[in-house]
Amino acid sequence: MIDCSNCNKEEVKDINNIKKFINALVKCCKMRKLGDLKIENLQTGNKALYGNSVTQFIYTSSITGHFMDISGDAYIDIFSCKEFNIDEVIKIVNKFFHPEKMNKHFIIRDANL
């Protein structure tokens, strides 16, 4: 899970940039897409929450995110049973969104439960 604050606002609003980001993320993590990327522009209720939400199913689970228009914040979750390099993921997030601050939460699940 990656929480980013104060990203470049034009980059978090740009659907094409978000698509390129997801494609780069899938490639970097050596994952395989399952179906098309789903993007919804959410503009209901509180204007501070307006933005684009994305879901990309992958063969090992999913990548989701929400990109906030007004604040420039971004919330990205990569749920995968396949291991991936978190440092490479961070580089991709920086390349596409240029956040001022980033909080990372990495959880390893015990598959033997």
HELIX and SHEET records of a PDB file:
HELIX    1   1 LYS A    9  LYS A   13  1                                   5    
HELIX    2   2 ILE A   15  CYS A   28  1                                  14    
HELIX    3   3 LYS A   47  LEU A   49  5                                   3    
HELIX    4   4 ILE A   86  PHE A   97  1                                  12    
SHEET    1   A 6 LYS A  38  LEU A  42  0                                        
SHEET    2   A 6 GLY A  51  ILE A  58 -1                                        
SHEET    3   A 6 SER A  61  MET A  68 -1                                        
SHEET    4   A 6 ALA A  74  SER A  80 -1                                        
SHEET    5   A 6 ILE A   2  SER A   5 -1                                        
SHEET    6   A 6 LYS A 101  LYS A 104 -1                                        
END                                                                             
